[in-house]
Amino acid sequence: MEKISDINRSQSTSLFEKAKTYFPGGVNSPVRAFKAVDGVPLFIKKGDGCQIWDEDGNRFIDFCCSWGPLILGHNHPKVYSRIVEALQNGASFGAPTRLENELAELILKHNPFIEKIRFVSSGTEAVMSALRLARGYTGRNKIIKFEGCYHGHSDSLLVKAGSGLVTLGASSSAGVPESFAQETLVLPLNDVEALERCIAEHPEQIACAIIEPIPANNGLLLQELDFLKTLRELCTKNGILLFFDEVISGFRVAFAGAAEFYGIKPDLVTYGKIIGGGLPVGAYGASKEIMSCVSPDGPVYQAGTLSGNPVAMAAGIAQLSECAQQGFYQNLESKTKAFIAPINAHAKQKGYNFEIVQIGSIFWLNFDGKKTIRKSDEINPDMNMFRKLHSVLLNRGIYMGPSGYEVGFVSSVHTPEILERAAKTICDSLDEVYA
Ligand SMILES: *Cc1c(COP(=O)(O)O)cnc(C)c1O
């Protein structure tokens, strides 16, 4: 097997040196620092379709897609023109615009699970606000969170999972008071017994159970449908709101997210990523009754200077209009399956302990491929093989997110031809890594 030489990173290297003097770790979001993989982070200059170019002129097929938002790829002409059109009228007013109605109408029309929505500016903000709403609506303080699920960086949710049964939260970030963390009950995923016990031990204290119905921030921990159904039943029986954090899965596996994909109705939902067409948008939604608690209708305060920003709304409208087309998700899913099948077949035939886990257009490189992984502690923490594969892939023109715990995404503009080429490259790269 011919070894491909390392890509030139001289521009990225000098930009990163500069950046380190400005930002902690040289970045504005930690995973971007390439700490879990080799070399300095690539500074990206532009993207078009399913490709990106770095500052050194290297070109890559992009499977990171800005960590999920770009379901139509980079610089999609319809998104681009709606952004420009909106921008011509000004960037922000801090007053209502027609565009907010338009995006809300588009979402609610295709989503049977929520009746009202509120736009914010990030996934973190959506979750933080919806959590306050859950507590305000129920008058309860405790929440259930599942080990390995990421819900943004608000205080109550930065709580580390303990293994075993119910662990009283110990914060996993400095700066989160122990007293906050103690309101968060952390449970293992896919474990009905632990869930039943936790609920029994905290009668009428739990406001909500928050879960990524498709946990995709710590590997891809696909849950058994029965677990999710039981979670729904137990929540209903005990007056606990079921909170689906669909910041990744929303508009990704189906227009109305995992709720639609699995046919399970949550009480509270959050969106982010895809909803803003690449611009910063998040949202939370619920029934009219629950949403009536939100200010100014109700006592749960939540506000935002740039919430419902017209340029961001325009991008969301353009992107979600494409997603709402008949057959959009079936097409994306079948393309993704056709991309992954030959890679998994190759790994199996060669006897590599590797398998790509997939749902919809989300995939995860699992280097413990013989094992079905549903809980975060089942993941092998040795990411050495991922690290090697990541740099081989970069050298061969494929960009994956720089962490073995992160998932990859296929967009509507990854053509079958490009995916076939990428699959071949990934097979060659596996051969190089396993050689
Ligand atoms: C990305 C993500 C968040 C955080 O969203 P930000 O926009 O990064 O703040 C929250 N929950 C889930 C499930 C996510 O995937």
The ligand as an SDF file (V2000), in Angstrom:
LIG
                    3D

 15 15  0  0  0  0  0  0  0  0999 V2000
  -24.8210   20.5170   19.7480 C   0  0  0  0  0  0  0  0  0  0  0  0
  -25.7480   20.1060   20.8160 C   0  0  0  0  0  0  0  0  0  0  0  0
  -26.1200   20.9740   21.8570 C   0  0  0  0  0  0  0  0  0  0  0  0
  -25.4950   22.3310   22.0360 C   0  0  0  0  0  0  0  0  0  0  0  0
  -25.7930   23.1830   20.9830 O   0  0  0  0  0  0  0  0  0  0  0  0
  -24.8510   24.4960   20.7650 P   0  0  0  0  0  0  0  0  0  0  0  0
  -25.4920   25.1820   19.6060 O   0  0  0  0  0  0  0  0  0  0  0  0
  -23.4830   23.9530   20.4940 O   0  0  0  0  0  0  0  0  0  0  0  0
  -24.9100   25.2670   22.0150 O   0  0  0  0  0  0  0  0  0  0  0  0
  -27.0720   20.5550   22.7540 C   0  0  0  0  0  0  0  0  0  0  0  0
  -27.6430   19.3450   22.6510 N   0  0  0  0  0  0  0  0  0  0  0  0
  -27.3180   18.4830   21.6780 C   0  0  0  0  0  0  0  0  0  0  0  0
  -28.0080   17.1700   21.5920 C   0  0  0  0  0  0  0  0  0  0  0  0
  -26.3490   18.8300   20.7340 C   0  0  0  0  0  0  0  0  0  0  0  0
  -26.0160   17.9570   19.7850 O   0  0  0  0  0  0  0  0  0  0  0  0
  1  2  1  0
  2  3  1  0
  2 14  2  0
  3  4  1  0
  3 10  2  0
  4  5  1  0
  5  6  1  0
  6  7  2  0
  6  8  1  0
  6  9  1  0
 10 11  1  0
 11 12  2  0
 12 13  1  0
 12 14  1  0
 14 15  1  0
M  END
$$$$
